[in-house]
Amino acid sequence: MEQRIQHLFPPRISQAICHALMHSLWQGILLAILTGIIVLFTRKANAAIRYRLLTGTLLLFTIVFVYTLAFELLNRVESNFNINKASVSAKTNALTDVWSNLGFGMKYAHEQEGIIVAIWLMVVMLQCARLLFGLYITKRLKRVKINRVPIFWSQKLLELSSSLKIKQTVTLLESGIAKIPLVIGYLKPVILIPVGLVNSMEQPEVEAILLHELAHIGRNDYLVNLLQSIMETLLFFNPAVLWLSHLIKTERENCCDDVVLAQTGNKINYIRALVHFQEYNFNPPRHTFALGGNGTAIIARMERMINNRNRGLNYFEIICLAILLAFGVLFISAGPVNNIRSLINTKQTALPQNAVNAKALEAKKQAEKAAAERTRKPGTSP
């Protein structure tokens, strides 16, 4: 496997990818801490502000990751993961052991970078296959078992689009496959609603549903969703990225909920619409924007609308962030300076061959001179 990867990627590229992936782990710790701070200090802010902050954090992390990868590709850098036991103070403790084990672990990862990149590439390919399958399902939803809606609702959709200042032409169709309303497409968006939805619900509730889906279109949420899909595919192993992406999806729905409430001013009808779709256990493709979700998410959205308060951190998230913060502080403060430098990529300047030979010859002469002095008898001249 490793040899095949080396045929696909030159050793330098394989090494750069491995280093960038390893760096993303400690960068993910900073990302998680920053995300937790945003969530804690924006509980009273509206969903749009929190959404922009979280999205900006993901964009910043993406830029840092791309920069790290580019730096590793453009610079011939070799990692020095040697742990010098002599540099460690005589007084050993648990932190020193953790530091040494971390260094040896990073050294082992550096030695096995071909296998690491091979496994990473296989998982990325599987994730890409999943995305392609989602695109196929999405296109199929637009063609199979669809019907035109009554003219009344087509005109109503135009009115609602105009109220949200949406310039794109949005098509409304009934689907015999979709169980909850969906938005499909970016350039030519289509809203799919289950067959019989307009007849089984009251008109204000249907309008609230259409407003929610139109809000996704008007806000151009597909751009951020595309960035999330790319980062989730490349950094599938990074818990901080997955957690931040989950929070962004939650706040995206909250933003659309706020748009609906601002347009209708009636929470009751909209909450009834959410309750109506809670019974459906349906996982829409990743390329679509669905009204519903799992029961826990819908309940959280309804509680937010009723209490006018954003979600905070749960106990599990607080414990994880506290551990990461404490580990980060101890990681920096407890590690000896020489070890810290040994864990950072440093350029290795190769000496010319002549200089190496000259140094070896000089060392040999000094050794011979020292041996002669040791064998010299007292009182004799050289």
Secondary structure, 3 states (H helix, E strand, C coil): CHHHHHHHCCHHHHHHHHHHHHHHHHHHHHHHHHHHHHHHHCCCCCHHHHHHHHHHHHHHHHHHHHHHHHHHHHCCCECCCCCCHHHCCCCCCHHHHHHHHHHHHHHHHHHCHHHHHHHHHHHHHHHHHHHHHHHHHHHHHHHCCEEECCHHHHHHHHHHHHHCCCCCCCEEEEECCCCCCEEECCCCCEEEEECCHHHHCCHHHHHHHHHHHHHHHHCCHHHHHHHHHHHHHHCCCCHHHHHHHHHHHHHHHHHHHHHHHHHHCCHHHHHHHHHHHHCCCCCCCCCCEECCCCHHHHHHHHHHHHHCCCCCCCHHHHHHHHHHHHHHHHHHHHCCHHHHHHCCCECCCCCCHHHHHHHHHHHHHHHHHHHHHHHCCCCCCC
